[in-house]
Amino acid sequence: MLRLSFATGTEPGKWFERFRRATDHGGLETIDADDALGPLLSGDVDVALARLPQGGIDKRISEDTTHIVRLYTEARGVAVPKDSVFAELGESVDPRDIADEYLNYRIGPDASLDIDEIRAGLQVVAANVGIVIAPRPLLKVLSKKQVVPLELKDPQVPQTEIALVWLKENDSEAIQDFVGIAKGRTLNSSRHEAPKKTAREKAKAKQARRSARAKTGTQKSPNRSSQPRKGRRG
């Protein structure tokens, strides 16, 4: 059994399904957590799909003791009221367009996030007041009907990365197989531990091999004369 925590705002359902279908590690137990590193550090899970500062690491972990596999960078985002002019502009917003808007929440300069404060800020946005600046995938998951998450084209806003994190001392084949799936390795890869066959499946396969050998052994060779061919006379 592989135990995994995943950060709010990530949607790794396809990876979970592929892992369960393609491997035989006793299944997968998952926990949705605002802070995916928390369950990892407390020993409740084996690996965390965590949100980290782009190019950096959380102060609670160290590259000396943990493996960190970065998967992708999250787009910058801004949540605006559904009825605002910004929601009508399209998929992205220039920072100059929202410079005068009331800021309910903004991602920290070190890319730190307070998910509870973001939720509270989004409630204010839903009441048609102000904006919230945070990773767009997170805003998409947390936003309600009266809020529209847009891409924010502002290089001054810190970005976050989604990464798989686990303790080096707890490394395992199950973790390595999940990492492979998250990185796009195919189901037929030798890195995956294939599901074990049942006794019935093994018996059927053995019988099929025997039948194939029997058919091969009873096949008649093409008719040929048993007498050696005589050479041509001069």
C-alpha angles and dihedrals in degrees: 000000000000116000116205136175120203129198120249108260096038119106107200096156093124091053091050092051093047092049093051092047100042104039139051107216098126097273135288129281115196136192124196107216136171086219107035092183092062096072090043094054092045091053095245093121138029099222137013131214092210140177113238135175111270108268092359141079137233112268090235094066135052133207087228092066105023138056113229121193112182114211109177145340118248120233119246113253145189126199115216134177114276092236095047124112089243092063088058095051096074139249100330141043132206114228090235089062093060099035093111097043121113108257113222094176139354130189111258122259089251091050091256118154136200105203094192091054090048090054090050091048092051090055088058091048089052087057087060095257125124133317142275124222116205140116108314096227089056092048090050091057097043100040120103128213095279093055129075120200113212135180113262115215097206118125089192092069112090116242131219132217131213112227141169111240129186139154114267091224090058098049114142145167089255092057092045091051092051091048089053092052092048090051091053102259111163123251091247093058116127088229089075120082103231118228112267117249120242121242089256092052091048091050092050092049091049092049091049091053091050092050091049092051091047092053091049092051095051096049112116120234118237113277111267132164113262090213118090114250115255119235120243117270119237 
